[in-house]
Amino acid sequence: MAKVLEGPGMGLLRKWGISTPNYVVVTSNDEFEELSKVNDWLKKSKLVVKAHEALGSRFKLGLVKVGLDLAAAKAAVKEMLGKKVESVTIREVIVSEAIDHKEEYYASVKSTRDGVDVMVTTYGGIEVEENWEKVKKLSVEIGESPSDAQLSALAKDAGFSGDTATKMAEFLKKLYICFDNEDAQYLEINPVVQNSNGHLVALDAVTLLDGDAKFRHKDWTFPFAAEFGRAYTKNEEEVMAVDAKVKGSVKLIEIPGGNIAMLPAGGGASVYYSDAVVARGGKLANYAEYSGDPPDWAVEVLTEKVCSLPNIKHIIVGGAIANFTDVKKTFGGIINAFRKAKGEGKLKGVKIWVRRGGPNELQGLAAMRALQDEGFDIHVFDRTTPLTDIVDMAMAAK
Amino acid sequence: MSILATKDTHVVIQGGVAGVNAARRMAEFRYMIKQPLNVSAFVYPPDAGKTYEIVCGTELVAIPIYKTVADATANHPEINTSLVYIGANRAYEGTMDALNDPKIKTVSMITEGVPEKDAKLLGKHARKLGKTFNGPSSIGVVSAGECRLGVIGGAFDNLVACKLYRPGSFGVITKSGGLSNEIIWICSQFADGITTAIGIGGDAYPGTDYVSYLEMFENDPQTKAVVIVGEMGGDLEESAAEWYGAKKRRIKLLAVVSGFCQESLPKGMKFGHAGAKEGLKGEGSARAKSDALKKAGALVPDTFGALGPAIKATHEELLKSGVIKAIPDLAPSDVPRLPKTVAEAKKDGEVLVEPLIRSTISDDRGDEPLYQGYPASELINAGYDIPHIIGLLWDNRLVSRQEAEIIKRIIMLSADHGPCVSGALTTVIAACAGIGLSQAVAAGMIMIGPRFGGAVTDAGRWFKYAIDQKLTVEDFLAYMKQNVGPVPGIGHRVKSLKNPDKRVKELVGYVKSLGIKTPHLDFALEVEKITAVKKDNLILNVDGTMAAVLVDIGFPVDSLNGFFILARTIGMIGHWTDQKRQGSRLIRLFDYLVNYASPKRREVPPLQ
């Protein structure tokens, strides 16, 4: 899944005929100054200014300002741009038009195993959480489209009536078409509001796209944002850049505050390793994973990042019995990075735990074991040791 | 017995390199169970009409490549299964072709990164047709003793270690490829091994879910228990639990689910496979899935590590109740082995190979070339020069500093002789005709022979003959006249006594100044004294001088032309690059440079 920030998300909605408030995404005060000269709505409307970054709880962080006139908006833009929040520097701000409205509705389309669910309720805005059972749902099978009659019935069922019901059915149709054509996985509009002309307008959108479909969307020129309520760190971005280049995959997510560093192989096994750490009361310093026989240099880059995590006590180099990932080759990358890290004075007092099987496992494990002679505190096990026993041993070690 | 992949499975592989690699792995499996390869065809349009060579035991089998699935099944009607290795951006169409082919009943998609929508459409289409669509992102399917689809099971040694040469009693269904292999291994060590193991892929919406396969396992009498390795996200594990709990099932169900760590991670932080995501409203957590499976009566160990002992306990229970009998281990001599390559057998000291060629000069099997055993870099660092390398490679010895200087001067004097001589002219003509460097230089090289530059070896041979036989100059000339003809190394097209060759003078002067013994050169100069009197251009030429000097410093006769060839290569490369740099155009002789002595134009007589 790939999250898309509000700006490009709204752009996709507009592309498929859904009304949104006017908005501009700005990266500098000068740019906003120039934009305010040519966009009348910036002068006439009440404005909303928000940090355009992948940050959770922006409201609490003071990164959403509402009801502003242009002068106040300029001040807000100036205040937000360049501000450091957590590990993130705010590089973009979105300024949008406030829409006067009375009612707030909710509409979404979500991918399901058999197709999609179209969901709608009159209880929009913050009310939707408490009124989740009032959300009405229409399931549409993959390869089929919801009929006008079905959407109209859905809107009525959700409590819309008269002209608004008709408009909501039309809105949902556009939302579905947008979802289907843009390879979306989740589109949530909350709230949908009615402006003074009676038109339905999408005030805020959550847009999750299928990153795997990027090859057929040449206009997806925007970057994908992290899904976990914070921006990617520099190390994560660097590993993602490597991942995008190579056969196989390398992945890294940093978790501040932990002391058990993870460097396991395999999308499946890596989660079992994380589970084992948590089950034994350990604190994860990161999630990492390499798989699909990636080149040794890619694994080396990943290992360098893992070695530079602060305050780590253990590194878990776990893995199941690989089908086709070459253990000797990938371990070669890990060993290079270990040596480099040690040369830079890292890994002091860090215990390394290794368990692995697969093609060329004997040579790979022997090379790891040989690191003991170079002064590494490394403990190496083969396939006869159950998968996550190294985690138990690490957690029991003093 | 087994499911999905059986002894009756015949495969078409859609895709290029990755597919060929899979075929090789599948061939290893078939060799292990002493069966012929079950890959009948490839579909890969760029190579259509060719074949891929697959190693099967000690033989190479050629598997034909077709443009379309329809072509493949028309030519190989036994095909009933397709493996898809096509890139994600083209995989949908190719997979649809396979599903729509009436011969094909099962399609397993290995491709990763397939858009969710495409996977859902393919899954729906397969269900409509009553076919099995496994994947995307599947590692494959393996049925012990019968069939392997894809690379599941890994290397040959692992197949054997996991006893995949004969069926056990456990079915395996996993999302993760690496863990499928891990569970196969566990089943072989803690129990009697597997019947069939299926990787369904870690995507959000795999084409076939656990339930479909559980049904198949339930109907396979050989399978007594099934191990599921699940993960958070989606509702496939819940459906499996529902199926298992719905009524009394013959098979025992064991399961583990990953993703408990999510409970103590910062909110919204998710990782693992694409499908490993809790629902937006919290459904699909590892705990919910585990609980559902436990409630349905499945054996759900708390950790992955406890799965081995749980499988062991299940196996012992099956033995005790008499449902299965213990399978004796194979005698060590019966354990399947892959034939060794010659290189491996040689390394293990098991074969004697008669070498095809013998080399006495160099060896580059290490990290750098050795010339007569000396590492090239060390020669450089010790101050040795190109002539020393020539000495090592042409005469198996390190020449002295003085000899090296002579060789260097010979090369410098012979490097080029202008564009008009046969060799350079041919290279120039070739360069002007747009011919590449190596061919143009080779064309010039071809000119080196008895009349141009190629007399060095012969000159050296006869001067050496004279010295070895202790002939006088007169006897030598008489012998040559009677048996050989003109003396090689004597005579020049344009140079003469009055117009001496400066190069000869230079070389003779230098060598004489060294005060070394030069019997061959001395003899050659004596020969010149007599021949030049007879005709003033019968002087010792540069070939003859080089030859005499080189024989004097001990180079073998057969290497002597090499000095001219080597030297003149420098010049020919120069002429080629010179023409290239100028962008020279095609040239041809002018008519006035030809004496047309052929008959004038005349009537063609009628054909007899």
Interface residues (C-beta under 8 A of the other chain):
Chain A: M1 G56 K110 S111 R113 D114 G115 W132 E141 I142 G143 D180 D183 Q185 Y186 D210 D212 A213 F215 R216 E227 F228 G229 K251 I253 I255 A265 G266 G267 G268 A269 S270 V271 Y272 S274 D275 A276 V277 V278 A279 L284 Y287 E289 S291 G292 G319 A320 I321 A322 N323 F324 T325 G357 G358 P359 N360 R383 T384 P386 L387 T388 D389 D392
Chain B: N21 R25 A88 N89 E112 G113 V114 P115 E116 K117 K120 L121 G123 K124 I139 G140 V151 I152 G153 G154 A155 N158 T174 K175 S176 G177 G178 L179 S180 N181 E182 W185 I186 Q189 G202 A204 Y205 V229 E231 M232 G234 D235 V256 S258 G259 F260 C261 E263 S264 L265 P266 K267 G268 M269 K270 F271 G272 H273 A274 A276 K277 L280 K281 A286 D302 T303 F304 G305 G308
